[in-house]
Amino acid sequence: MSQYQCPECGYRYDESHGEPHEGYAPGTTWEELPDTFTCPDCAVRVKADFSKLED
C-alpha cells in the first residue's frame, strides 16, 4: 500500500490506514478517493496536489 503527502502541511494519507474520520476505511486506495478529496488537516490542498511517497 502506498502513502501520499500534502505539500502544505505534511499530512500523509496511508492507504493501509485510510481516513476513518473522513469516511475512508483502511485499505481505501488513492485511486478510490474522489477527485474532490482535500487534506483533512489543513483543507488547503486537493488530491491533485499530493505527492506519492516512495515505498
HELIX and SHEET records of a PDB file:
HELIX    1   1 PRO A   20  GLU A   22  5                                   3    
HELIX    2   2 TRP A   30  GLU A   32  5                                   3    
HELIX    3   3 LYS A   47  ASP A   49  5                                   3    
SHEET    1   A 3 ARG A  12  ASP A  14  0                                        
SHEET    2   A 3 GLN A   3  GLN A   5 -1                                        
SHEET    3   A 3 SER A  51  LYS A  52 -1                                        
END                                                                             
